[in-house]
Amino acid sequence: MITERDKLLLRHVKTYGYITINQGRALAYPDMKRNYEYTRCRLLRLCNTEKRLKIIRNTASRLNLFIDINADANEINNMVTEMILKEE
């Protein structure tokens, strides 16, 4: 079952192309205790059970990126890597 907070996470992915656990935590569960673990579980549920997202690992940032199931993983990964390299 998709909750309102799940829909918020999915909207973020649709808008920006990806979401990290920390972004989801700050967006959907800012005041909850153990919000990192809960966000991680919700994002994994959207990947495994709901089949709405998939996970890729960005080596430059060492983060898992949750992206839309239909998105091009290489394109998203390159976009995030370029943003990280610009910041350095």
C-alpha positions as a Python dict, from the first residue, in 0.01 Angstrom:
ca = {
    (1, 'M'): (0, 0, 0),
    (2, 'I'): (134, 342, -98),
    (3, 'T'): (109, 605, 177),
    (4, 'E'): (98, 982, 135),
    (5, 'R'): (461, 1003, 240),
    (6, 'D'): (551, 739, -18),
    (7, 'K'): (379, 953, -279),
    (8, 'L'): (588, 1249, -162),
    (9, 'L'): (906, 1044, -209),
    (10, 'L'): (793, 931, -555),
    (11, 'R'): (713, 1290, -657),
    (12, 'H'): (1066, 1391, -555),
    (13, 'V'): (1211, 1114, -773),
    (14, 'K'): (994, 1220, -1064),
    (15, 'T'): (1102, 1584, -1026),
    (16, 'Y'): (1477, 1542, -961),
    (17, 'G'): (1547, 1197, -1109),
    (18, 'Y'): (1668, 1035, -788),
    (19, 'I'): (1651, 1042, -409),
    (20, 'T'): (1893, 935, -138),
    (21, 'I'): (1794, 805, 202),
    (22, 'N'): (1903, 1130, 370),
    (23, 'Q'): (1698, 1339, 127),
    (24, 'G'): (1393, 1121, 188),
    (25, 'R'): (1444, 1140, 563),
    (26, 'A'): (1451, 1519, 560),
    (27, 'L'): (1160, 1539, 318),
    (28, 'A'): (908, 1290, 452),
    (29, 'Y'): (1005, 1209, 813),
    (30, 'P'): (1184, 1511, 963),
    (31, 'D'): (1050, 1483, 1319),
    (32, 'M'): (1035, 1107, 1359),
    (33, 'K'): (1280, 913, 1576),
    (34, 'R'): (1478, 654, 1380),
    (35, 'N'): (1373, 831, 1062),
    (36, 'Y'): (1679, 709, 867),
    (37, 'E'): (1587, 343, 921),
    (38, 'Y'): (1221, 402, 845),
    (39, 'T'): (1299, 594, 525),
    (40, 'R'): (1540, 321, 415),
    (41, 'C'): (1272, 57, 471),
    (42, 'R'): (1006, 258, 283),
    (43, 'L'): (1238, 318, -14),
    (44, 'L'): (1334, -50, -24),
    (45, 'R'): (965, -140, -14),
    (46, 'L'): (903, 88, -313),
    (47, 'C'): (1183, -102, -490),
    (48, 'N'): (1103, -460, -398),
    (49, 'T'): (731, -485, -330),
    (50, 'E'): (579, -199, -526),
    (51, 'K'): (833, -214, -815),
    (52, 'R'): (831, 166, -853),
    (53, 'L'): (1201, 237, -792),
    (54, 'K'): (1538, 72, -846),
    (55, 'I'): (1869, 122, -666),
    (56, 'I'): (2199, 223, -819),
    (57, 'R'): (2527, 288, -640),
    (58, 'N'): (2710, 610, -722),
    (59, 'T'): (3080, 546, -672),
    (60, 'A'): (3177, 915, -660),
    (61, 'S'): (2945, 994, -368),
    (62, 'R'): (2937, 640, -223),
    (63, 'L'): (2560, 671, -193),
    (64, 'N'): (2273, 452, -300),
    (65, 'L'): (2046, 642, -538),
    (66, 'F'): (1684, 539, -567),
    (67, 'I'): (1565, 612, -920),
    (68, 'D'): (1248, 556, -1122),
    (69, 'I'): (1214, 201, -1251),
    (70, 'N'): (1203, 329, -1611),
    (71, 'A'): (1494, 575, -1580),
    (72, 'D'): (1830, 527, -1747),
    (73, 'A'): (2068, 433, -1464),
    (74, 'N'): (2382, 547, -1649),
    (75, 'E'): (2235, 888, -1724),
    (76, 'I'): (2137, 951, -1360),
    (77, 'N'): (2470, 820, -1232),
    (78, 'N'): (2664, 1047, -1470),
    (79, 'M'): (2451, 1349, -1373),
    (80, 'V'): (2519, 1295, -1000),
    (81, 'T'): (2890, 1235, -1060),
    (82, 'E'): (2918, 1560, -1258),
    (83, 'M'): (2746, 1753, -980),
    (84, 'I'): (2989, 1608, -722),
    (85, 'L'): (3293, 1689, -935),
    (86, 'K'): (3173, 2050, -981),
    (87, 'E'): (3148, 2090, -603),
    (88, 'E'): (3510, 1981, -548),
}
